[in-house]
Amino acid sequence: MLTHLDMMAFAGYCQAYARWKGAEEFITQHGDMVRTPNGYLQQVPQVSIAQTNLKIMLKFCEQFGLTPSARSRMIGEKNGAETETDEMELLLRGVTSLAFVYKPSAFMLPDSRYDEEKADRAVAFIEHLCHTKGKWAGKPFLLLPWQEQIVRDLFGIVKKNGKRQFLTAYIEIPKKNGKSELAAAIALYLLYADNEPSAEVYGAACDRNQASIVFDVARQMVEMSPALMRRSKIRSAGKRIINYRNAGFYQVLSAETGTKHGLNVSGLVFDEIHAQPNRKLYDVLTKGSGDAREQPLFFIITTAGNDKNSICYELHTKALDLMAGRKKDATFYPVVYGLKPEEDWTDEANWYKANPSLGHTIQIDRVREAYRTAVENPAEENVFKQLRLNIWTSASIRWIPEQVYDKGNLPIDRDSLRGRMCCGGLDLSSTSDITALVLAFPPRSEDEKYILLPFFWLPEDTLEVRCRRDHVLYDVWKKQGFIQTTEGNVIHYGFIEKFIEKLGETYHIREIAYDRWNATQMVQNLEDMGFTMVPFGQGFKDMSPPSKELFKLLMEGNIVHGGNPVLKWMAGNVVMRQDPAGNIKPDKEKSVEKIDGIVASIMALDRCIRNGIGSGSVYDERGVIAF
């Protein structure tokens, strides 16, 4: 019989039932998928609403004794026959979700198996915890589908001996998707319910403050659970939670590595590893520290970073290689939510792809607001891509925003350029690196725009190695005709000279500007062919005026480059250096990837303007245009 004290809980059940019923009726009438204005198929939000509220209903059903397992416990209590007195063990037998259809990970070995009982135990434990922040604070931590998939894979997939197959989990996901609460819940499960004697669970990050974020969530979860509080002691000052029942603890670590040797790690939660300055702490905590444990779990959770020489990018690359089938590691569990560099970051449909909790822990309006800020202020573009869409970006802010560069994506009719006057820019780089030539065709009237025609070369023998090392699509661009290769493991300058000679038969190349570095012999050979070669300084004096002019023309939409993917990639890599007088120049040292094509474009544009064959643009003094 319901009493007055039960009314609030019963009202919660009724509310969940109403929302579940409404969502199911919508799905029945309209289907569970919808096509966006951009043509993408997207799951309707009502699917997640129905799943979430069904789980809430099941939790209330358990409390009211409306499930077989709940009724059996109530009968046992009434007859005085209950044998289990551990409150926490009772909650571990709670109702698991009927709304989530589980499919084991594709990385499960053929001789491994899915232990449903172990998976249910982990899910039940986590879902008896409570959220700690925002509108969800105090409510049961009901796992979203992507979270439940991870939990069931990690704790339910076991080897022949019954021990976990996966020992390292790498979870890369944008901010505000609930990663901190998931990490905290897993840390607590490892401490309280993993049946590990004297469990040692550690929280680590780039600094103690960052590691304390997950700890503080875990502490609040424990404080909200009477079953856990009765077996725990919390030392907030020392960032330590002690479980008296198994003599275990959860401890936040400082960033110093010298004191971490000799730890007997049974569980590790490594938060925001992308901010780690080096790999020392990761190596100390994961290499040999868990050897005394039969199934230690290293749970690494992070957003994308901007340092491609970091331990995080190493793990990111390993995860992608495993997901693509290029590598095998049966103990490593990879999950990466985010967009690929070639995917459209402005498309809302892709936002849902990158953010599995969108519509739950994060609302679409907040993402739209952040997007508008990124569009209006190019300095925020990298932040939006990295934190909201989990795209690895450059540490430096790109000089040419993508939306500005894309104004020039108009097709180029090469036949119409035959015989037209142009100027070239030649950046030889090193013998083993990219060589770039860009021809700049100036407008002949006010209705025309500048046209950039780029050409790129790489040594044939180093192409495959560079693809693996740089994670750049050189091989794809070669097949598409955007990059040419020369024989051998160094640039064959003779090949390029013959190519330029043929270009001179097709176009009227008035001048070719070149970087003096390492260009003496080629310059001599090209001059012998009849080309006018002009040395071009790489300092502020020579580079600043045409750099500013290039940006101005791109902003105005007065440059057409045809969407060449190699040139676009290089445009996204450019970082500008500025002197006290406000002059700017491309900084090859700070630009983490190649920028040769943009440097060549700047030089070619300069020669067009200085020869007076452009639209009449002059090098007026103007403020610094750099982002």
C-alpha positions as CSV (number, residue, x, y, z in Angstrom):
1,M,0.0,0.0,0.0
2,L,1.2,3.5,-0.9
3,T,1.6,5.9,2.0
4,H,1.9,9.7,2.0
5,L,5.7,9.3,2.2
6,D,5.6,7.3,-1.1
7,M,3.8,10.0,-3.1
8,M,6.9,11.9,-4.3
9,A,8.5,8.7,-5.6
10,F,5.3,7.6,-7.2
11,A,4.9,11.0,-8.8
12,G,8.4,10.6,-10.2
13,Y,7.4,7.2,-11.7
14,C,4.3,8.8,-13.3
15,Q,6.3,11.6,-14.8
16,A,8.8,9.2,-16.3
17,Y,5.9,7.0,-17.6
18,A,4.3,10.0,-19.3
19,R,7.6,11.1,-21.0
20,W,8.3,7.5,-22.1
21,K,4.8,7.0,-23.5
22,G,4.9,10.4,-25.3
23,A,8.3,9.6,-26.9
24,E,7.2,6.1,-27.9
25,E,4.1,7.5,-29.5
26,F,6.2,10.0,-31.5
27,I,8.5,7.2,-32.7
28,T,5.6,5.0,-33.7
29,Q,4.0,7.9,-35.7
30,H,7.2,9.5,-37.2
31,G,9.9,6.8,-37.1
32,D,13.2,6.8,-35.2
33,M,15.3,8.5,-37.9
34,V,15.0,11.9,-39.6
35,R,16.9,13.4,-42.5
36,T,18.6,16.8,-41.8
37,P,18.5,19.7,-44.3
38,N,22.0,18.7,-45.3
39,G,20.9,15.2,-46.3
40,Y,22.2,13.3,-43.2
41,L,20.2,10.6,-41.4
42,Q,20.0,11.4,-37.7
43,Q,18.3,9.6,-34.8
44,V,15.4,11.6,-33.4
45,P,15.9,12.8,-29.8
46,Q,12.8,10.8,-28.7
47,V,14.7,7.6,-28.9
48,S,17.1,8.6,-26.1
49,I,14.2,10.2,-24.2
50,A,12.3,6.9,-24.3
51,Q,15.4,4.9,-23.2
52,T,16.3,7.2,-20.4
53,N,12.8,7.4,-18.9
54,L,12.3,3.6,-19.3
55,K,15.4,3.2,-17.1
56,I,13.9,5.6,-14.6
57,M,10.7,3.7,-14.5
58,L,12.5,0.4,-13.9
59,K,14.4,2.0,-10.9
60,F,11.1,3.1,-9.4
61,C,9.6,-0.4,-10.1
62,E,12.4,-1.9,-8.1
63,Q,11.7,0.4,-5.2
64,F,7.9,-0.5,-5.3
65,G,8.5,-4.2,-5.6
66,L,7.1,-4.3,-9.2
67,T,9.8,-6.6,-10.6
68,P,10.3,-10.3,-10.0
69,S,13.7,-9.8,-8.4
70,A,12.4,-7.0,-6.2
71,R,9.4,-9.0,-5.1
72,S,11.6,-12.0,-4.2
73,R,13.6,-9.8,-1.9
74,M,10.5,-8.4,-0.3
75,I,9.1,-11.9,0.3
76,G,12.4,-13.0,1.7
77,E,12.4,-10.1,4.2
78,K,8.7,-10.8,5.1
79,N,9.5,-14.5,5.8
80,G,12.6,-13.7,7.7
81,A,14.6,-15.8,5.2
82,E,16.9,-13.1,3.8
83,T,20.5,-14.3,3.8
84,E,22.2,-11.3,2.3
85,T,22.7,-8.5,4.8
86,D,25.3,-6.4,2.9
87,E,23.4,-3.3,1.7
88,M,25.8,-2.7,-1.2
89,E,25.7,-6.3,-2.4
90,L,21.9,-6.0,-2.4
91,L,22.0,-2.9,-4.6
92,L,24.4,-4.7,-7.0
93,R,21.5,-7.0,-7.8
94,G,19.3,-4.2,-8.9
95,V,17.4,-4.1,-12.1
96,T,19.4,-3.4,-15.3
97,S,18.2,-1.6,-18.3
98,L,15.8,-3.3,-20.7
99,A,16.0,-0.4,-23.0
100,F,19.6,-0.8,-24.0
101,V,20.4,-3.5,-26.5
102,Y,23.9,-4.6,-25.9
103,K,26.2,-5.8,-28.7
104,P,29.7,-7.0,-27.6
105,S,32.7,-4.9,-28.8
106,A,34.2,-5.8,-32.1
107,F,37.5,-6.1,-30.3
108,M,36.4,-9.1,-28.3
109,L,38.7,-12.0,-29.0
110,P,37.2,-15.2,-30.5
111,D,38.1,-17.2,-27.3
112,S,36.8,-14.5,-24.9
113,R,33.1,-14.4,-23.8
114,Y,30.6,-11.9,-22.5
115,D,29.8,-12.5,-18.8
116,E,26.4,-10.8,-18.4
117,E,26.3,-11.2,-14.7
118,K,29.6,-9.3,-14.3
119,A,28.4,-6.6,-16.7
120,D,25.1,-6.3,-14.9
121,R,26.9,-6.0,-11.6
122,A,29.0,-3.0,-12.8
123,V,25.9,-1.3,-14.4
124,A,23.8,-1.8,-11.3
125,F,26.5,-0.3,-9.1
126,I,27.0,2.7,-11.2
127,E,23.3,3.4,-11.7
128,H,22.8,3.4,-7.9
129,L,25.2,6.3,-7.7
130,C,23.9,9.9,-8.2
131,H,24.7,12.7,-10.4
132,T,26.5,15.6,-8.7
133,K,26.1,18.7,-10.8
134,G,23.5,20.8,-12.7
135,K,19.9,19.9,-13.2
136,W,20.8,16.2,-12.7
137,A,22.3,16.6,-9.3
138,G,20.9,14.1,-6.8
139,K,19.2,12.0,-9.5
140,P,20.3,8.4,-10.2
141,F,23.3,8.1,-12.6
142,L,21.4,6.3,-15.4
143,L,24.0,5.4,-18.0
144,L,23.5,6.7,-21.5
145,P,23.8,4.2,-24.3
146,W,27.4,5.1,-25.1
147,Q,28.4,4.9,-21.4
148,E,26.7,1.6,-20.9
149,Q,28.4,0.1,-23.9
150,I,31.8,1.0,-22.4
151,V,30.9,-0.3,-19.0
152,R,29.6,-3.6,-20.3
153,D,32.6,-4.1,-22.7
154,L,35.2,-3.4,-20.0
155,F,33.7,-5.4,-17.1
156,G,31.6,-8.0,-19.0
157,I,34.1,-9.3,-21.7
158,V,36.4,-11.8,-20.0
159,K,39.0,-14.3,-21.1
160,K,38.8,-18.1,-20.6
161,N,40.1,-17.7,-17.0
162,G,37.3,-15.2,-16.2
163,K,39.6,-12.2,-16.0
164,R,39.0,-9.0,-18.0
165,Q,40.2,-8.9,-21.5
166,F,40.7,-5.2,-21.7
167,L,43.3,-3.7,-19.3
168,T,43.6,-0.2,-20.9
169,A,40.7,1.9,-22.0
170,Y,41.3,5.0,-24.1
171,I,38.2,7.2,-24.2
172,E,38.4,10.4,-26.3
173,I,35.3,12.6,-26.3
174,P,34.4,16.3,-26.4
175,K,33.7,18.2,-23.2
176,K,30.4,18.2,-21.3
177,N,29.5,14.7,-22.4
178,G,29.7,13.3,-18.8
179,K,33.2,11.9,-19.0
180,S,34.2,13.1,-15.5
181,E,31.2,11.4,-13.8
182,L,31.7,8.2,-15.8
183,A,35.4,8.2,-14.8
184,A,34.5,8.8,-11.1
185,A,31.9,6.0,-11.2
186,I,34.4,3.5,-12.6
187,A,37.0,4.5,-10.0
188,L,34.4,3.8,-7.3
189,Y,33.5,0.5,-8.8
190,L,37.1,-0.6,-8.8
191,L,37.4,0.5,-5.2
192,Y,34.2,-1.0,-3.8
193,A,32.8,-3.7,-6.0
194,D,35.6,-5.3,-8.1
195,N,36.4,-7.9,-5.5
196,E,40.0,-6.8,-5.5
197,P,41.7,-7.2,-2.0
198,S,43.5,-4.1,-0.9
199,A,42.5,-2.2,-4.0
200,E,44.7,0.7,-4.9
201,V,42.9,3.1,-7.3
202,Y,44.7,6.3,-8.3
203,G,43.6,9.5,-10.0
204,A,46.2,11.3,-12.2
205,A,46.3,14.3,-14.5
206,C,48.7,17.0,-15.6
207,D,48.4,18.5,-12.2
208,R,46.8,17.7,-8.8
209,N,44.0,20.3,-9.4
210,Q,42.9,18.6,-12.7
211,A,43.0,15.2,-11.1
212,S,40.9,16.5,-8.2
213,I,38.0,17.2,-10.5
214,V,37.2,13.5,-10.9
215,F,38.0,12.9,-7.2
216,D,35.5,15.6,-6.1
217,V,32.8,14.0,-8.2
218,A,33.6,10.6,-6.7
219,R,33.6,12.0,-3.2
220,Q,30.1,13.5,-3.7
221,M,28.8,10.3,-5.1
222,V,30.0,8.4,-2.0
223,E,28.5,11.0,0.3
224,M,25.1,10.6,-1.5
225,S,25.2,6.8,-1.0
226,P,24.4,5.6,2.5
227,A,25.6,2.1,1.5
228,L,29.1,3.4,0.6
229,M,29.4,6.0,3.4
230,R,28.9,3.2,6.0
231,R,32.1,1.5,4.8
232,S,34.1,4.6,4.0
233,K,36.3,7.3,5.4
234,I,36.9,10.4,3.3
235,R,40.0,12.6,3.7
236,S,39.2,15.6,1.6
237,A,42.4,17.4,2.4
238,G,44.6,14.5,1.3
239,K,42.3,13.6,-1.6
240,R,41.8,10.1,-0.4
241,I,38.7,7.8,-0.1
242,I,39.3,4.7,2.1
243,N,37.2,1.5,1.9
244,Y,37.4,-0.3,5.2
245,R,35.8,-3.5,3.9
246,N,38.6,-4.4,1.6
247,A,41.4,-2.2,3.0
248,G,41.5,-0.3,-0.3
249,F,41.7,3.4,-1.2
250,Y,41.3,5.9,-4.0
251,Q,44.1,8.5,-4.0
252,V,44.8,11.5,-6.1
253,L,48.4,11.8,-7.2
254,S,50.6,14.8,-7.7
255,A,52.3,15.3,-11.1
256,E,55.8,14.5,-9.8
257,T,57.0,11.2,-11.1
258,G,59.9,10.6,-8.7
259,T,57.6,9.3,-5.9
260,K,55.4,7.1,-8.0
261,H,57.7,4.1,-8.3
262,G,56.6,1.0,-6.4
263,L,52.9,1.6,-6.5
264,N,50.7,-1.5,-6.7
265,V,48.0,-0.2,-9.0
266,S,44.7,-2.0,-9.4
267,G,42.9,0.9,-11.1
268,L,44.0,4.1,-12.7
269,V,41.9,7.0,-13.9
270,F,44.0,9.3,-16.0
271,D,42.1,12.5,-16.8
272,E,42.8,14.9,-19.7
273,I,46.0,13.2,-20.7
274,H,46.2,15.6,-23.7
275,A,47.5,18.2,-21.3
276,Q,50.4,16.0,-20.0
277,P,53.7,17.8,-20.8
278,N,55.5,14.4,-21.3
279,R,55.0,10.7,-21.0
280,K,57.0,10.2,-17.8
281,L,54.0,10.0,-15.4
282,Y,52.0,7.8,-17.8
283,D,54.9,5.4,-18.1
284,V,55.5,5.2,-14.4
285,L,51.9,4.4,-13.6
286,T,51.2,1.9,-16.4
287,K,54.5,0.1,-17.1
288,G,54.9,-2.6,-14.5
289,S,52.9,-0.9,-11.7
290,G,50.0,-3.3,-12.0
291,D,52.0,-6.5,-12.6
292,A,51.1,-7.9,-9.2
293,R,47.4,-7.5,-10.0
294,E,45.6,-10.1,-12.2
295,Q,43.4,-7.6,-14.0
296,P,44.4,-3.9,-13.4
297,L,42.3,-1.4,-15.3
298,F,43.9,1.8,-16.7
299,F,41.0,4.1,-17.6
300,I,42.2,7.1,-19.7
301,I,39.7,9.8,-20.6
302,T,40.4,13.0,-22.5
303,T,39.4,15.5,-25.1
304,A,41.5,16.1,-28.2
305,G,44.7,18.1,-27.8
306,N,47.0,20.1,-30.0
307,D,50.4,18.6,-29.5
308,K,51.1,15.8,-32.0
309,N,54.3,14.9,-30.3
310,S,52.6,14.0,-27.0
311,I,51.7,10.7,-25.3
312,C,48.1,11.5,-25.9
313,Y,48.5,11.7,-29.7
314,E,50.4,8.5,-29.6
315,L,47.5,6.8,-27.8
316,H,45.0,8.6,-30.2
317,T,46.9,7.2,-33.2
318,K,47.0,3.8,-31.7
319,A,43.2,3.9,-31.1
320,L,42.5,4.9,-34.7
321,D,44.9,2.2,-36.0
322,L,43.1,-0.4,-33.9
323,M,39.7,0.8,-35.0
324,A,40.8,0.7,-38.7
325,G,42.3,-2.7,-38.3
326,R,45.9,-1.6,-38.9
327,K,47.1,-2.8,-35.5
328,K,46.1,-5.4,-33.0
329,D,46.2,-5.2,-29.2
330,A,43.7,-7.4,-27.4
331,T,44.1,-5.6,-24.1
332,F,43.5,-2.1,-25.4
333,Y,40.0,-0.7,-25.7
334,P,39.6,2.3,-28.0
335,V,36.7,4.7,-28.1
336,V,37.1,8.0,-30.1
337,Y,34.1,10.3,-30.6
338,G,34.9,13.2,-32.9
339,L,35.1,14.5,-36.4
340,K,37.8,13.7,-39.0
341,P,39.6,16.7,-40.4
342,E,37.9,16.3,-43.7
343,E,34.4,16.3,-42.2
344,D,32.3,19.4,-42.2
345,W,32.6,21.0,-38.8
346,T,29.8,23.5,-39.5
347,D,27.2,20.8,-40.1
348,E,24.9,20.3,-37.0
349,A,24.4,16.6,-38.0
350,N,28.1,16.1,-37.4
351,W,27.8,17.7,-34.0
352,Y,25.6,14.9,-32.9
353,K,28.1,12.4,-34.3
354,A,30.9,13.9,-32.1
355,N,28.7,14.4,-29.0
356,P,26.9,11.2,-27.9
357,S,25.4,13.0,-24.9
358,L,24.0,15.9,-27.0
359,G,20.4,16.5,-25.8
360,H,21.1,15.1,-22.3
361,T,24.2,16.4,-20.5
362,I,24.7,19.1,-23.1
363,Q,22.0,21.1,-25.0
364,I,22.2,21.9,-28.7
365,D,21.6,25.6,-28.0
366,R,24.9,25.8,-26.1
367,V,26.8,24.2,-29.0
368,R,25.1,26.6,-31.4
369,E,26.1,29.6,-29.3
370,A,29.7,28.4,-29.2
371,Y,29.7,27.9,-32.9
372,R,28.4,31.4,-33.6
373,T,31.3,32.7,-31.4
374,A,33.8,30.6,-33.4
375,V,32.5,32.0,-36.7
376,E,32.4,35.6,-35.5
377,N,35.8,35.4,-33.9
378,P,38.4,33.2,-35.8
379,A,40.5,33.0,-32.7
380,E,37.7,30.8,-31.2
381,E,37.6,28.4,-34.1
382,N,40.3,26.1,-32.8
383,V,38.7,26.1,-29.3
384,F,35.3,25.0,-30.8
385,K,36.8,22.3,-32.9
386,Q,39.0,20.9,-30.2
387,L,36.6,21.0,-27.2
388,R,33.2,20.7,-28.9
389,L,34.0,18.4,-31.8
390,N,37.1,16.6,-30.6
391,I,39.2,17.6,-33.6
392,W,43.0,17.7,-33.1
393,T,44.1,21.2,-33.9
394,S,47.3,23.2,-34.1
395,A,48.6,24.7,-30.9
396,S,48.7,28.0,-32.6
397,I,45.7,29.8,-34.0
398,R,45.5,29.6,-37.8
399,W,46.2,32.8,-39.6
400,I,43.6,32.1,-42.4
401,P,40.3,31.0,-40.9
402,E,38.7,28.1,-42.8
403,Q,35.6,30.0,-43.8
404,V,37.7,32.8,-45.2
405,Y,39.9,30.5,-47.2
406,D,36.9,28.6,-48.6
407,K,35.6,31.7,-50.3
408,G,38.1,30.8,-53.1
409,N,36.8,27.3,-53.7
410,L,35.5,28.1,-57.2
411,P,36.5,25.8,-60.1
412,I,39.4,26.8,-62.3
413,D,39.2,26.4,-66.1
414,R,42.8,25.7,-67.0
415,D,42.2,25.9,-70.7
416,S,41.2,29.6,-70.3
417,L,44.5,30.3,-68.7
418,R,46.6,29.3,-71.7
419,G,48.8,32.1,-72.8
420,R,47.9,34.4,-69.9
421,M,50.5,36.4,-68.1
422,C,51.3,35.2,-64.6
423,C,54.1,35.3,-61.9
424,G,55.4,32.3,-60.0
425,G,56.6,31.7,-56.5
426,L,59.0,28.8,-55.9
427,D,59.8,27.4,-52.4
428,L,62.3,24.6,-52.7
429,S,62.4,23.6,-49.1
430,S,64.9,20.8,-48.5
431,T,65.8,17.9,-50.8
432,S,63.7,15.4,-48.8
433,D,60.7,17.7,-48.2
434,I,57.9,19.3,-50.2
435,T,58.8,21.6,-53.1
436,A,56.0,24.0,-54.0
437,L,55.4,26.2,-57.1
438,V,52.4,28.5,-57.3
439,L,51.5,30.5,-60.4
440,A,49.4,33.7,-59.7
441,F,47.3,34.9,-62.5
442,P,46.2,38.6,-62.0
443,P,42.8,39.9,-62.9
444,R,42.5,41.6,-66.3
445,S,39.4,43.6,-65.3
446,E,37.4,44.6,-62.3
447,D,35.1,41.6,-62.8
448,E,38.0,39.1,-62.5
449,K,39.8,37.7,-59.5
450,Y,43.3,36.5,-58.8
451,I,43.8,32.8,-59.7
452,L,46.3,30.6,-57.9
453,L,47.5,27.5,-59.6
454,P,49.7,25.3,-57.2
455,F,52.0,22.4,-57.9
456,F,53.7,20.2,-55.3
457,W,56.5,17.5,-55.4
458,L,57.7,14.9,-53.0
459,P,60.4,12.1,-53.3
460,E,58.7,8.8,-54.3
461,D,60.7,6.6,-51.9
462,T,59.7,8.6,-48.8
463,L,56.0,8.9,-49.6
464,E,54.8,5.9,-47.6
465,V,57.1,6.7,-44.6
466,R,55.9,10.3,-44.5
467,C,52.2,9.2,-44.6
468,R,52.7,7.0,-41.5
469,R,54.9,9.5,-39.7
470,D,53.0,12.7,-40.4
471,H,49.5,11.2,-40.6
472,V,48.9,13.3,-43.7
473,L,47.1,12.0,-46.8
474,Y,50.1,12.4,-49.2
475,D,49.3,9.1,-50.9
476,V,45.7,10.0,-51.5
477,W,46.7,13.4,-52.9
478,K,49.1,11.7,-55.2
479,K,46.4,9.4,-56.6
480,Q,44.1,12.5,-57.0
481,G,46.8,14.3,-58.9
482,F,47.4,17.1,-56.4
483,I,51.0,16.0,-55.6
484,Q,53.6,14.6,-58.0
485,T,56.5,12.5,-56.9
486,T,60.1,12.4,-58.3
487,E,62.3,9.3,-58.4
488,G,64.5,8.4,-55.4
489,N,64.5,9.5,-51.8
490,V,65.3,13.1,-52.4
491,I,63.7,15.7,-54.7
492,H,64.9,15.4,-58.3
493,Y,65.3,19.0,-59.2
494,G,65.9,18.1,-62.9
495,F,62.4,16.7,-63.1
496,I,61.0,19.9,-61.6
497,E,63.0,22.0,-64.0
498,K,61.6,20.1,-67.1
499,F,58.1,20.5,-65.6
500,I,58.5,24.3,-65.2
501,E,59.9,24.5,-68.7
502,K,56.7,22.9,-70.1
503,L,54.6,25.2,-68.0
504,G,56.4,28.1,-69.7
505,E,55.2,26.8,-73.0
506,T,51.6,26.8,-71.8
507,Y,51.5,30.1,-69.7
508,H,53.3,33.4,-70.0
509,I,55.4,33.3,-66.8
510,R,56.8,36.8,-66.5
511,E,58.8,36.2,-63.3
512,I,59.5,33.5,-60.8
513,A,60.3,34.6,-57.2
514,Y,62.4,32.2,-55.1
515,D,63.8,31.8,-51.7
516,R,67.6,32.1,-51.9
517,W,68.2,29.1,-49.6
518,N,69.6,26.1,-51.5
519,A,68.4,27.3,-54.9
520,T,71.6,28.4,-56.7
521,Q,71.9,25.5,-59.2
522,M,68.2,25.3,-60.1
523,V,68.0,29.1,-60.5
524,Q,70.9,29.0,-62.9
525,N,69.3,26.2,-64.9
526,L,65.9,28.0,-65.1
527,E,67.6,31.2,-66.2
528,D,69.3,29.3,-68.9
529,M,65.9,28.2,-70.0
530,G,64.9,31.8,-70.4
531,F,63.0,32.4,-67.1
532,T,63.4,35.6,-65.1
533,M,64.3,34.6,-61.6
534,V,63.9,37.1,-58.8
535,P,65.4,36.4,-55.3
536,F,62.9,37.0,-52.5
537,G,63.8,37.7,-48.9
538,Q,62.0,35.8,-46.2
539,G,62.2,38.6,-43.6
540,F,59.6,41.0,-42.4
541,K,60.5,43.7,-44.9
542,D,59.7,41.5,-48.0
543,M,57.1,39.2,-46.6
544,S,54.8,41.5,-44.7
545,P,53.2,43.6,-47.5
546,P,52.2,40.6,-49.7
547,S,51.1,38.6,-46.7
548,K,48.7,41.3,-45.7
549,E,47.6,41.7,-49.3
550,L,46.9,37.9,-49.6
551,F,44.7,38.0,-46.5
552,K,42.8,41.1,-47.7
553,L,42.1,39.5,-51.1
554,L,40.9,36.2,-49.4
555,M,38.6,38.2,-47.1
556,E,37.1,40.0,-50.0
557,G,36.7,36.8,-52.0
558,N,39.0,38.1,-54.7
559,I,41.2,35.0,-54.9
560,V,40.3,31.7,-56.6
561,H,42.3,28.6,-55.7
562,G,39.9,25.8,-56.8
563,G,39.8,24.1,-53.4
564,N,43.2,22.4,-53.8
565,P,43.4,20.2,-50.7
566,V,47.2,20.4,-50.3
567,L,47.1,24.2,-50.4
568,K,44.2,24.3,-48.0
569,W,46.0,22.0,-45.6
570,M,49.0,24.3,-45.7
571,A,46.8,27.4,-45.3
572,G,45.5,25.9,-42.1
573,N,49.1,25.3,-40.8
574,V,50.3,28.9,-41.2
575,V,51.3,30.8,-38.0
576,M,52.4,34.4,-38.4
577,R,55.2,36.1,-36.5
578,Q,54.9,39.8,-35.8
579,D,57.6,42.4,-35.0
580,P,57.1,45.5,-32.8
581,A,56.3,47.6,-35.9
582,G,53.3,45.4,-36.8
583,N,55.0,43.6,-39.7
584,I,54.1,40.0,-40.2
585,K,55.7,37.0,-41.9
586,P,55.0,33.2,-42.0
587,D,56.8,31.4,-39.2
588,K,58.1,28.1,-40.5
589,E,59.4,27.1,-37.0
590,K,56.1,27.6,-35.2
591,S,54.0,26.3,-38.0
592,V,53.7,22.6,-36.9
593,E,53.1,21.4,-40.4
594,K,54.2,22.4,-43.9
595,I,53.3,25.9,-45.3
596,D,55.5,25.9,-48.5
597,G,52.5,26.4,-50.8
598,I,51.3,29.6,-48.9
599,V,54.9,31.0,-48.9
600,A,55.1,30.4,-52.7
601,S,51.6,32.1,-53.1
602,I,52.8,35.1,-51.2
603,M,55.9,35.5,-53.3
604,A,53.9,35.0,-56.6
605,L,51.3,37.6,-55.5
606,D,54.1,40.1,-54.7
607,R,55.6,39.9,-58.1
608,C,52.2,40.4,-59.8
609,I,51.6,43.5,-57.8
610,R,55.1,45.0,-58.1
611,N,55.0,44.5,-61.8
612,G,51.7,46.4,-62.1
613,I,49.9,43.6,-63.8
614,G,47.4,43.1,-61.1
615,S,44.2,45.0,-60.4
616,G,46.0,48.1,-59.2
617,S,46.2,47.0,-55.5
618,V,49.0,48.7,-53.7
619,Y,50.8,48.1,-50.4
620,D,49.0,50.5,-48.2
621,E,49.9,50.7,-44.6
622,R,47.2,49.0,-42.6
623,G,46.8,47.4,-39.2
624,V,48.0,43.9,-38.5
625,I,45.7,41.3,-39.9
626,A,46.6,38.2,-38.0
627,F,44.6,35.7,-36.1
